[in-house]
């Protein structure tokens, strides 16, 4: 094949950026395509966590149990626009099945393995890229409003015990010391000392890209309309009709990835969890570490660029306009939970989390066309798992034994 590009990556989010860095380090000629820019969309506004201890699949984290209560509140932790529900039903059925007891061990082991690899690969990549100073190792504090809520969390913590994840339950004076100024409505918490965050996810992504660029990676701003197999490579059709050919194609386009995978005959059941946040000025409140309000589906993260209040899930696809009443509702809760929080001067944002019903990404070759590698569907964990995914992509491109068993992440599992 007379290709324009050795390796093309569709998607300039954190997955595509890290993949470009790993492949450029390996001496490959890499071009990243994105309609907007590098780390400008979902990867720019996430909660900034390296959530390596978050090994429980969503379907086993109590979401099914809380579904009726959450859906009763249109601005609660989970929202489904009524008009979108018929389209969503097949995904919800798969999500419900993923929560079955028989699926638990497979899902847990796969997620834990990917997280171990992610932690090691991020540590190495940050050293190589000179971004280690952006890492914050303050731990996280998950908060409970009642003993019943705390007791409901215990099986999940027991599962983490099996993978050596360190934590401790706290209350009283120790809870107040870990986060001064917290509302007394929170009776207990769980402190995870190994939880990490980054100074700002957008700045980290752009810094890793600068490193990839120094290694020879290139960027082309373009919307990819479709991909087609082409002998021993792939053809990319850009908006406007121009074409590019690549010997190897990595599809890492987040919430839009499944639309392009259809061109290759692969039906991947990806849905979009629309997440909302408000980033306040750094002076809004002295938050010591990431605070996790699991019962309300959101977190508060101190960044170098502000205080980010965000989370929740709106299963509404990629075409509906944002409903910023959801970010306002989260901010109102934050004011109750942190009395004294200054809510002024915030920037509202909405992003698209690409989520698969079993909470595992797709990482592997397209079943019908080996030159195409899929790397999408990381849900809430794209930032966390980006370096591990990049390592696995590099292994596949170089035709080396993958650092991890890829069968739990196979595109064919659906």
Secondary structure by P-SEA (a helix, b strand, c coil): ccccccbbbccccaaaaaaaaaaaaaccbbbbbbcccccccccccccccccccccccccccccccaaaaaaacccccccccccccccaaaaaaaaaaaacccaaaaaaaaaaaaaaaaaaaaaaaaaaaccccccccbbbbbbbccaaaaaaaaaaaaaaaaabbbbbbbccaaaaaaccccccccccbbbbccbbbcccaaaaaaaaaaaaaaabbbbbbcccccccccccbbbbbcccbbbbbbcbbbbccccaaaaaaaaaccccccccbbbbbbbccccccccccbbbccccccccccccccbbbbbbbbcccccccccaaaaaaaaaaaaaacccccccccccbbbbbbcccccccccccccccccbbbbcccccccccaaaaaaaaaaaaaacccccccccccccccc
